[in-house]
């Protein structure tokens, strides 16, 4: 059975997110015009950020889906990191605007009206955003798309903000303390800024090819589960991410007496073990190393006719040792 096309799936999901964002924007601004609540304005302004970032993310997914070409031999996937960074900057700016507007409102207060209508709109938009955010994060993990994960985390944090604003509006209704509206907006403006900075930090890490410990750990566990006897050792393993595509470099130690054809077949089996599991494309550059006498102690090939030392025990592959640029030994 053919694997689903990750690019088409991520593009379709992101398009739905943008459409839902436009509908929520209209509902939230209508609620703000009814209530004059800065807390509700917080949600409305963040909806603008959602849409702008969502459209940019949609375009970045389109670019990242384009095939490799002469000028981009590794493809166009890195644009997803730029998209996530752009979204992080927009989120941060929205948080700053919210805080500034709320501070100004301490000195130029406006009466709050129709808070019951505002409560219903905020509650509904919060539920929708959390559900959509959960779907985006799940799809981002499935298709290894930072763009979807970033947008999903943003929408989920937006839902948490909506919950806090909802609680604050209820307090205002029962206490009559309208200044709480500004305090609530400032608190969640700070939360929004933190979310934006975190997203920007993650995008910089991707652009700088920072090691993804979780991704490497999953890969190592999978290789261990499907390890073959002739794979004496794997080391110098590195992973580079290009959007929803992965490029993996590693060295595989094989018996020195293997023919070129046998070595090639063993290397192809290593690549197949990974590609048969992951739903997103994985490109390999695997260097075959011949074993040396020091490898005999960790080699479990039972019928080896050129063994120079008795087998002592296999090296257990870990996130730490597979990344070292040297053959392993006891």
C-alpha angles and dihedrals in degrees: 000000000000117000118246115261104256093200094055092045095050092046092051093048093048091049090055089049091055093050092050089047092056091052092049091048091057092048094048096048089048088053091049092051089052097047108024086218117158089204090059089044086058089062092043094052091047088053089060088053090048092055097044091046091043093054091047089048090051091054092046090053089052091051094045090053092059113107124250116279139181093278095041107041092170094046130246100286096115089076087078090069090051089051092052091048091049090051091049091053092049092049091051092050091049090053091051091049091050093051092047093050092048094050090050090051091060086068098034104035123184125202116257118234139183093010090165089065090047091052092056094048094047092047093050095045091048092054092047093047094049092049092047092044091052091051092049094049092048091049091045091054092045095049096030092240117156089190093061093042092050093049091045094050089048092053092047091051087048088055091051088051089051090053091052092046089049091054090047094051090051089053090050091052093051099039102033090222101140093180087072086075091068094044091052091048091051093049093051091041086062091049090051091051090052090051091050094050091048092053092048090050091052092051092051089051090055094047089049091049093240111184114263102219095193093050092049091047092053091049094049092048090051093049090049091051092053098034117148127208095243091056091087094173143349120205144150089048116175132172126203120186124214106181106294092345126091129207114199126192122188144145120238119199111219133174108288093227094061115119118239089257093052092048091050091050092051091050091049089053091055090052093045092053089061100037092050090058108039119075092210126067118275121193118197135204104184123180116205115221122196114232119251129208091268088062093064093085092059097037115100098189100133100197098047107142095194099051113143099183134033118258110263104174144312121268109243108228114233135174088257103048100040089060094057115104096229140074113267124239142166 
